[in-house]
């Protein structure tokens, strides 16, 4: 059984490390593709991630390493 709000958990990971890695981005995209919908909680998490990126507090990086 899969955990609910996986996207929110991935966003929390990006916020913790202050980076959006290709690995996190790919996992988010995979979740969206597999589900075909997004919960309100996950949507709000993605909005927060985008706001943090727009403000320059989260950097898009080529990889975690």
C-alpha positions as a printed Julia matrix, in Angstrom:
65×3 Matrix{Float64}:
  0.0    0.0     0.0
  1.38   3.39   -1.0
  1.56   6.29    1.38
 -0.81   9.14    0.65
  0.48  12.62   -0.04
  3.73  11.36   -1.54
  4.14  14.59   -3.47
  3.94  16.58   -0.23
  6.66  14.37    1.24
  8.86  14.95   -1.8
  8.31  18.71   -1.54
  9.24  18.56    2.16
 12.47  16.81    1.18
 13.27  19.58   -1.33
 12.49  22.24    1.28
 14.71  20.51    3.84
 17.72  20.39    1.55
 16.81  23.72   -0.13
 17.25  22.12   -3.54
 15.02  20.64   -6.22
 17.04  17.82   -7.73
 16.2   15.98  -10.94
 15.56  12.9    -8.8
 12.92  14.68   -6.69
 11.4   16.31   -9.76
 11.22  12.95  -11.56
  9.54  11.31   -8.55
  6.96  14.11   -8.42
  6.26  13.74  -12.15
  5.99   9.97  -11.8
  3.43  10.32   -9.01
  1.38  12.78  -11.06
  1.5   10.51  -14.1
  0.58   7.35  -12.21
 -2.31   8.92  -10.29
 -3.71  11.17  -12.98
 -4.89  13.62  -10.3
 -3.52  15.63   -7.41
 -4.92  15.95   -3.91
 -5.49  19.33   -2.31
 -2.63  18.7     0.13
 -0.2   17.81   -2.65
 -1.37  20.78   -4.75
 -0.73  23.17   -1.86
  2.71  21.63   -1.35
  3.58  22.18   -5.02
  2.35  25.78   -4.78
  4.65  26.3    -1.79
  7.58  24.75   -3.65
  7.03  27.03   -6.64
  6.73  30.1    -4.39
  9.97  29.17   -2.61
 11.71  28.7    -5.95
 10.38  32.03   -7.24
 11.7   33.7    -4.07
 15.12  32.12   -4.62
 15.06  30.05   -1.43
 15.01  26.73   -3.32
 17.52  26.14   -6.1
 17.06  23.87   -9.1
 20.23  21.76   -9.23
 21.53  19.21  -11.72
 21.83  16.4    -9.13
 21.87  15.72   -5.39
 25.54  14.76   -5.3
